Amino acid sequence: MVDLYPLAAPLLRALKPEFAHSLTIWALKSGLGARAAPPDPPSLTLSVLGRTFANPIGMAAGFDKSAQVADAILAMGFGFAEVGTVTPKPQAGNPKPRLFRLSQDHALINRLGFNNDGLEVVAGRLDARRGRSGIVGVNIGANRDSADRVADYVMGFERFAGLADYVTINVSSPNTPGLRALQDKSALDDLVERLMAARPEPESARRTPLLLKIAPDLDDQALDDIAEIVLARHIDGVIISNTTIGRRDRLRSRHGHEQGGLSGTPLFQMSTQILRRFHQITEGRVLLIGVGGIGSGADAYEKIRSGASLVQLYSALTYQGPGLIKRIKQDLAACLARDGFSHVAEAVGTGVER
Ligand SMILES: Cc1cc2nc3c(=O)[nH]c(=O)nc-3n(C[C@H](O)[C@H](O)[C@H](O)COP(=O)(O)O)c2cc1C
């Protein structure tokens, strides 16, 4: 099929960003994005989380919040797709406008606030694609008005265990007031204890991996505390990172002052630094997914050398279109070959001093 993106790009950029996003989801649902992606370079295959990934490049949470187009995302050439954030009850999110393009900074600011169709609808969609190939994780959260946020996560985990290839607990969105307090030591430990107790068949080979997604705005003490809990409670992986509430000082775009989480290029260095530090303090014993500002194969490679086994992206896709995925994979394979690595797993953490 022909690549429609170069034709559609100027139109999408002329539209309000949230409308452009809805149109993109509609196009993907209608089959307009489907293309037979060429096979991935063999050096990009890796086995982690009990699954084999054809390549380590994933779609980050927030693009397909309600699991409407997971298979279309995979068909674009991603090695895996993370859908969500999903909350137990459907939720409209914050008032519009709530998504801003910062074109001069290659960045976005969003304060969407977990708009999604809710747990039952999303579970139905995942159930309908059961048996299809392709790795799909679900990112779960709590409703804004929930009286018991921990119970919301437990509900999500119980519902999606077995339906998803992994479940991520998102305690790092800046757009639900108070949510990030769940990253504090005792709150996080309680949450993870409750989730682990709820995990069906904890010893079975098919148990669903549980991942944690953290903010980039954490100090060293907070990272040490989180690392301790991750190791003690055997969390299967950590996604580093969500959007930042800081980093506004050097932005050039007129929307730079908007409230919400900042993603894209200005997030790259700070999220990579946190990734590197987390890899260091956990001595490479925890699976890490690096996300934040990836826009090229060299960026993906830097995340991998900083400790990430897998990576994800979102913002760069809105600026560069789906052709980016193929370029990242080709350039990443070239970086690995140049440095003498025959498989991506060999490069993980090689840029981190121990
Ligand atoms: C519009 C938008 C919505 C997002 N929604 C979510 C979300 O629902 N849950 C989540 O965990 N992360 C969400 N994120 C954060 C991304 O998953 C990712 O962590 C962040 O954007 C950094 O990656 P990037 O710089 O490649 O965009 C969202 C990001 C954007 C831009």
The ligand as an SDF file (V2000), in Angstrom:
LIG
                    3D

 31 33  0  0  0  0  0  0  0  0999 V2000
   -0.4840   13.0450   24.3100 C   0  0  0  0  0  0  0  0  0  0  0  0
    0.1920   12.1400   25.2940 C   0  0  0  0  0  0  0  0  0  0  0  0
   -0.5650   11.3110   26.1160 C   0  0  0  0  0  0  0  0  0  0  0  0
    0.0560   10.4600   27.0190 C   0  0  0  0  0  0  0  0  0  0  0  0
   -0.7030    9.6430   27.8030 N   0  0  0  0  0  0  0  0  0  0  0  0
   -0.0990    8.7520   28.6290 C   0  0  0  0  0  0  0  0  0  0  0  0
   -0.8630    7.8280   29.3840 C   0  0  0  0  0  0  0  0  0  0  0  0
   -2.0880    7.7780   29.3000 O   0  0  0  0  0  0  0  0  0  0  0  0
   -0.2000    6.9870   30.2040 N   0  0  0  0  0  0  0  0  0  0  0  0
    1.1630    6.9740   30.3230 C   0  0  0  0  0  0  0  0  0  0  0  0
    1.7130    6.1790   31.0740 O   0  0  0  0  0  0  0  0  0  0  0  0
    1.9120    7.8240   29.5900 N   0  0  0  0  0  0  0  0  0  0  0  0
    1.3120    8.7010   28.7600 C   0  0  0  0  0  0  0  0  0  0  0  0
    2.0900    9.5590   28.0130 N   0  0  0  0  0  0  0  0  0  0  0  0
    3.5450    9.5540   28.1840 C   0  0  0  0  0  0  0  0  0  0  0  0
    4.2500    8.7000   27.1280 C   0  0  0  0  0  0  0  0  0  0  0  0
    3.8900    7.3450   27.2530 O   0  0  0  0  0  0  0  0  0  0  0  0
    5.7850    8.8290   27.2790 C   0  0  0  0  0  0  0  0  0  0  0  0
    6.1640    8.3390   28.5410 O   0  0  0  0  0  0  0  0  0  0  0  0
    6.2600   10.2610   27.1460 C   0  0  0  0  0  0  0  0  0  0  0  0
    5.5120   10.9560   26.1740 O   0  0  0  0  0  0  0  0  0  0  0  0
    7.7400   10.3500   26.7710 C   0  0  0  0  0  0  0  0  0  0  0  0
    7.9780    9.8010   25.5040 O   0  0  0  0  0  0  0  0  0  0  0  0
    8.1240   10.6910   24.1650 P   0  0  0  0  0  0  0  0  0  0  0  0
    9.0730   11.8040   24.5000 O   0  0  0  0  0  0  0  0  0  0  0  0
    8.6700    9.7450   23.1380 O   0  0  0  0  0  0  0  0  0  0  0  0
    6.7690   11.1780   23.8500 O   0  0  0  0  0  0  0  0  0  0  0  0
    1.4720   10.4260   27.1170 C   0  0  0  0  0  0  0  0  0  0  0  0
    2.2300   11.2550   26.2780 C   0  0  0  0  0  0  0  0  0  0  0  0
    1.6210   12.0950   25.3740 C   0  0  0  0  0  0  0  0  0  0  0  0
    2.4620   12.9660   24.4850 C   0  0  0  0  0  0  0  0  0  0  0  0
  1  2  1  0
  2  3  1  0
  2 30  2  0
  3  4  2  0
  4  5  1  0
  4 28  1  0
  5  6  2  0
  6  7  1  0
  6 13  1  0
  7  8  2  0
  7  9  1  0
  9 10  1  0
 10 11  2  0
 10 12  1  0
 12 13  2  0
 13 14  1  0
 14 15  1  0
 14 28  1  0
 15 16  1  0
 16 17  1  0
 16 18  1  0
 18 19  1  0
 18 20  1  0
 20 21  1  0
 20 22  1  0
 22 23  1  0
 23 24  1  0
 24 25  2  0
 24 26  1  0
 24 27  1  0
 28 29  2  0
 29 30  1  0
 30 31  1  0
M  END
$$$$
